[in-house]
Amino acid sequence: PTFGLRATISRNFSLFGFIAVDAGLDVPKPETRKKVDALKPRVMSDMRDALSSYASLSYLVGEKPDADMLRARLQKAVDGVLGKGEAKVALASVIVFPK
């Protein structure tokens, strides 16, 4: 299923808005789905950290978000918890809400 991730966009102690990402995980193996359910809080936490890092360090204020870079960072976070190739991140939407 799709779930929402949110992070603030800030630079030099100034708030510029926030970024909202709706994403899901494609988990083909039934045994891995059980693992994902058990580890969902950790997966979500690592994905939030990846989004927060992107929003604060890589996103260029005023530009459209780089969905490919963002998906790659979220995928790396998921791989770190579940193992490489166990689940694939699918982005449903990436929206920036300016301040």
Secondary structure, 3 states (H helix, E strand, C coil): CCEEEEEEEEECCEEEEEEEEEEEEECCCHHHHHHHHHHHHHHHHHHHHHHHHHHHHHCCCCCCCCHHHHHHHHHHHHHHHHCCCCCEEEEEEEEEEEC
